[in-house]
C-alpha cells in the first residue's frame, strides 16, 4: 500500500502539489520523515469533473483507490459557480472521504481560497520570474499601480486576474500554463507560505510522517539534531557529522529562497 493519495479538481492544482512534493529531498523541505510519493501516479485529477463534480461525488470518484493508499487528501477551490463556501465544502469532503474508505485520522479535506492561483503568489523572486518579470521589486509596484496589491499585502486578493495581467503585461509575455504552478511551488520556500490551505497540508504531512528529532520551526537543525539519521546516531562523531552538515546545507537551501 502506498503512503499518500492526493486527489485534485484540476490540472493547475495537480502541478502545484507536484511541484512541492517532487522536490529533491522534499521531506527536508517540509520537515517530516521520508514517505513514498510519485506525482505521476499518486496525484489523481478529477478529469471532466472540476470543482462542482468533486464537491458532489468525491466519494465515488476516490473509492476505487481506497485499497491502494493509506492516506488521502482531496483538494479543490472555494470559488466556483454555486459554491456553498469553504466551511460547507470541507464538511462535505470529509463525509466523502469517510464514505470512500479513509477515516478522519487518515484523511484531509483542503479548500483553497479563493482558487489554486493563490499558490502562485509570494514575495519570492521565483514568483516574479515565473510570471515573466525580472524581480519582485519590478513586479510589485506594477501590481500596486494596477490595483492588484495594496501596501503591506503580499498576495493579490484576486490572484487569478493578477496572474493573467502579470503574464500578459510582463516583459516576456509568458503564455498561461499549468506548468507555472509547478515551477513556483517547486522553488518557493515553505517559510514564505501564507496560504492557509497549503500550511494545513504541510502540517498534516508533518503529523502523518513525523521526523524523529526534527527541528521543524527552524531552517537548520538545532545542536544535536540530525535530520537524516535515527535517534541512535545523535551525538556520534565522524560520518554523522558529515551527514549533519550535508542535511543542514540541504535544508538551509530549501528554506531560504
Secondary structure by P-SEA (a helix, b strand, c coil): cccbbbbbccaaaaaaaaaaaacccccccccccbbbbbccccccccccccaaaaacccccccccccccccbbbbbbbccccccccaaaaaaaaaaaaaaaccccccbbbbbcccccccccccccaaaaaaaccccaaaaaaaaaaacccccccccccaaaaaaaaaaaaccccccccaaaaaaaaacccccccccaaaaaaaaaaaaacccccccccccccccccccccccccccccaaaaaaaaaaaaaaaaaccc
